[in-house]
Amino acid sequence: MRIGILGSGLMGAKLGTLFARAGHEVVFSYSRRQANLKTLAREAGANARAGTPAEAAREAETLLLAVHWSRLDDVLGQTATWRGRSS
């Protein structure tokens, strides 16, 4: 399964790493520092990579929203390509 992680803090990082190590394709996104995303993806393994929220949403079959509520509008605004997709 292709999983997009929107928010790569404690929860997003941990769950995304578990998903990647279980064999799912994971795109980590939405961190204060792009370098953090790259490090996280490298540590999660071969099935993980860093990307933008738009990339994570565009390629995902499933999205994990793991941001503080105060950042919700910002992260969703960066995932415009995801809007309007059917579930």
N, C-alpha and C positions, 0 to 999 in steps of 0.2 A: 504494500500500500504506500502511496505517496502522501506524506504528512507535512503540512506547513506549520511551523511554530511561530506565532506572532507574540513575541515577548520572550526573551531568552535570559530571564533572571533565574532565581532559584528553581521555581516550579517548571518553567519551560525548558531550562537546561537539563534538569534531571529526567523529566519525562521524555524529552526528545532523545537524550542519550540512551535511555532504555529502549525506546522504539527503534533507533538505529542499530543497536546491538542485537535486537531481535530480528533484524533483517529488513526492516522497512526503510524506504528512502525518505530522508528527513532534510528539510530546508529550515535552518535557524534564521530568524530575522528579528529586527527591532531591538536593538541594544544601543546604549549610549555611545559605545565605541565599536567600530567595525572590526578592529583587531580582536576584541573579545569574541565576536562571532566566529572569526576564523580559528581561533584557538579552541573554542568549544567544539566546532565541527571536526577539527583534526583529532581531538581527544575522544569524540564519540565514535569515530571509526570511518571505514570506507563508504558507508551508506549515508553519510551526513555531509552537508556543505552549508556555507554561509550564503545568504542572499538578502534581497530587499523584501519588505512586506508584499510588494506587488508580485515578485517572483514566487514567493512562498504560497500566495493565494492562487496564482494562475496555474501552478503545476500540481496543486494538492487535490487529493480525493477527500481529505479530511483536514480541517484546521483546528489547531489548539490555540485558543485565545488566552494568553497568560500575562496580561498587563494590568497594572493598577487602574481602577476605574477612571481616574483623572486623565489617563492617556488613551482612553477608548476612542474618542473622536479622532485623535491624531492617527492612531494605527489603522483604523478602519478607512480613514480618508486616503491612506496610502495603498489600499487594496481595491481600488476602483474596478479592476478587471474581474474581481470576484463577485461583485454585486450583480444580481439578476440571474445567477446560476441556479438551476433547480436542485433540490436536495434529493 
